[in-house]
């Protein structure tokens, strides 16, 4: 009898399905050759017709160049896509996905084929031949760059060795610590360990303790642990402090003569009540022509911090100050940040200023940029300034009320031009002497905040326009914000319909106007926080760049950061570059600025993550004595493993595991932001209100567990 036609089926297996299975087998071992018997064995095929079909398929795939015949009757997979580089996104289960902009889908890599690559590592991978309809797979062949080599965790000491159990949920491996490398760490303490060796044949990396943080649960230990987890500093070295101590703080006659003198013009600062560094001040006087002269005065940090100094190098490395719930980790040593550079009242201070001549409609008649000297008359807190605005009475009321009126005009113009009105409520904690949270409060933006914000925005915008638009000078450091991803906006628009809102009106209004209208309509509602959070997530992230594309969220074609050099390194770069261009000089090494922009953007992201982690820790700590209590919440997230619920009164978010929903078998519906009961059809959807009971508060994982009450 002749051989069956190639389109025929053997019992239970189609030729097409068998081809897919053969490619899968060979793809998993791309360096090895297989004959048809070995392939049949791996597929658990014993009948002769199917084994014969395997032999035929191997020959056909060789003719199509999918396989290569390494020698007679033995085949291996070809590598049509070769190698790509990408970044590892590691899961808790140990396997990972490689993200790469060149390919549409992330590449799946098994735990074994990661070859010790960890979350965030930049790697080179070999792609396997892709099966039809399947996710691309591959294996790591080289670790190009480690994302991090230090980890924070808890020490477990054995008789002859020790382990560090990492806090990071994206690190699925414990670190093996030889006893000689404990460096004083004791059982149960939190510490920082550095990986020194990792044989791919060994399950655990070998590490050494480089810093002992203390015992878990203590406020100082936990805050330092958060900083260490993101590889952020929590103190200055003695060398940097000594360099700062040697910086002259005396203002000389030469300094005064080379600057525009504002010391006799009414000047004040407005900052949070607990602020220690004041890097911006406002001055106001009425000109003879009836216009207003508004001075935006910024601490002249670059007068004191010179290129090449240890303080400069440290500021460049840190790039930003970090604001945890109980402390500020400053970019500059205290002598500079809280003393010499800080614009304290009743003291002569060196500043870098943007001075505007405005008419009564807040229209700019003239502007000037340069170095100045000021003497602030008054240090207001936001609350004190708000009292003057609300009552129309108080110290410096003439200046504050005029600036308030001008600021509100600037604000109205900005929103009419298409700016977004995102104003998130900030969480603040009442802490006892040990740092334990005893209360949660929320700080909202008042018109005193808006007064400062509008003039800071004006200065940032006009400095960027002066350099980029008027002078056409390059390089320059811009703060840029791209347009949002249309798909994210579409998903967000679909989501808010469940609350009865719509994003875009029938008159085809602009996205910014529609979004602002939505945000106004949710003010005071229980769903306000979740809608504001998801609205922000639908936006792109602002970054620093020498390539200006404008700032979409502010509706500015030119924007930079000029107003906070005490706490942001990009502002120091802007001051220096502006000085070059005002002096009609060119900056040295112009190519360095984009790298510094990239670094500053990266450090800003890390600082924000650390700040969020400190808030999350304190929220869990605050809820730790409320086990068994019932609260009203809103479903703030839905995943395949459960639902997240945010308590309305304190915004503490926790998870209800899907296994805790025992009344049905629930399935995740990603497209509709919900989980659905298979039998009952019951839905738990993003935005639903539910009553929850607090079940567990895990401080180490910074995680709250709830159940439905």
C-alpha angles and dihedrals in degrees: 000000000000126000117275120262113267092243092055123102128235115215109303098344129089120208090240093053092046091051089055091050093049092051089049092053094049093042092058091059103031094165096054131078123224135192122214093264092055091048091049090051092052089050091047091237117157107160117098098229093056093044088052090050089053090055090050093048092050090055093046093050089050090054089051090051092241088117134027124216103230090188135341111319095352121107139186134185119267117229103228094167096043116192134340134181124228147143124274119240101192122201128213089251092063100251122105149202125228115220119208130165092219095065128053100223128048113251116243117225124184120231090253093051094049088081093210094313112150137201113301095012117140107232144175113231136188112226120224119222106278119244118220111273093358129118112259115260134196147150134247113251099171138017103220099181133002114229090210139350100190126075135186120222150122122292119235112190120205126186095266105015143004142226134217110218104209121230090209110100089207091062106079095177129080115226117241111226120193110223090244090058098054091096094201098316113146135206112290097010124129115241145162117246129191122213109236102170140008121181107203088225091059122080096215131050118235114238144168130223110250100172134019111212101185138248120332119259096036111118095229092049094050097046091049089047091055092050092047092049090061091039091244123148125250101185141024121246118248089249093057092045090050091050090052091048090057094055108109111242099185115110108225130208088249090057091053096046093051092055140068107254118230097160095114095046117094106264135172144167129225118200141144113293092248097046118127100182122057112192100166136050135174129219129190136189134159115242125221090253090059095254125124125246109210117189119200102196120193128189108265095229095160090061087067103028109064128194113264095027123122090243090053093049091049092049090049091051095047093039092184145030115251122226113205122176094265105025150020118238099205127217090219129044116266094256088066104029098045102024126017099032099029113103096232118176123265093018131106108246133184112234143176109225146197107203121193134191106211132181123219090276092057091250115151112244096171140349139199134191126197151097119310145168123230141177112207115223098200142014109214127189115218089253093053093048090047090055090055091050093047097044100030089227138093142071115340089001093155092058096040095047094048092047090046091054093047091046092053090052090051090048093051091050091049094054093044087056092057107272119153120242101219110159111161120197110245120225116230128184131215102222128195123221091279092052094254114145113244097171144011124220135172127232115211130192114259129187090268087062089048091052091060094037096055095051092045089051090048092052093046092048097046095046089053091047092048093053101033103032106028102031097026085213123170140236105033134154114243132184103226133188122189128214115273123262106265091221092057091049090049092051091048092048090051092049098053092055088078087066092048096257131123127199106208121046125220091256090068092245119184120276092245093053092046091048093048091049089051093049091050091050094054095049109126093007122123091241092053097101097047094047092047090048094050091043089056091047089055090060127083119252120257115237141172120261143157087221108081118216095154131247110283097188094053094037090233122141089202125032137155141163111258104139108070112047093147090067106021127056094203088065089056089052090050091051091052095046092047089052091053092051095043087054090046090242132131123240119246120246096008091183092069096068099076091052089050089049091052091048092048091050090050094049091047089056092048092048091051091050091050091049091052091047091054091050091048092050092051091047091054090046091050091052095044093092093046100072111147094021121126125229137175114245146169124235101249100174140018124201138162090262098048149302129291118221127196116206108233099218098051107011092236107156125209139163134251105204114227089235088064090064094084100165094081145355105271126206128199118245105193096181094056098037093239149099117232131204110239095215104029099031088226113163133212106191136183107270097024116137116235138168113237138188120217108241106168140004112200108191095183092056093034086231136139122203120205136178131201110272 
